[in-house]
Amino acid sequence: MSLAGRWLLATVLLMVALCGGYVAAGGLDYKPSAAADPCTPRTWPSVSGISEITQQAAISALDGAACKLNVSAEELGLAFTSKGRLSDFQQRHGFSDAEIQDAARAGVNRAIDDGEASGQLNSIEATILRLAAQAAPIDRLIEYARQVLESTG
């Protein structure tokens, strides 16, 4: 057998060994993990600084809004990245502007609840934030969420 033939044979044997190892390790059973249930309350890790608090609040708010709309947080997060995507998302799911706004407000309240339950917000801060969330124009909250998603993604 020539040198080129030996290299070819060695390469084929290596490929077979790698594929066999993959199968033996359970590679055929692999399935991507399911998306997390957005309705499950989140426990915030210990946070310090406005940036970390904002990130945790954004994730919790997205979960809360997704739960209210009965969609995945990932899908809703992508929808919130631009007005065009949000419009497409609304049309695809048949959501009205009012439903999106209600979900966004529910998401903000969920973020406050998660922050308080995790001990990262005290009851006074949580109360002030809830009052602010009730008074804030929801389109501004959605725009702020879009900016946070752009800066963290």
Secondary structure by P-SEA (a helix, b strand, c coil): ccaaaaaaaaaaaaaaaaaaaaaaacccccccccccccccbbbbcccccaaaaaaaaaaaaaaaaaaaacccaaaaaaaaccaaaaaaaaaaacccaaaaaaaaaaaaaaaaaaaaaaccccaaaaaaaaaaaaaccaaaaaaaaaaaaaaac
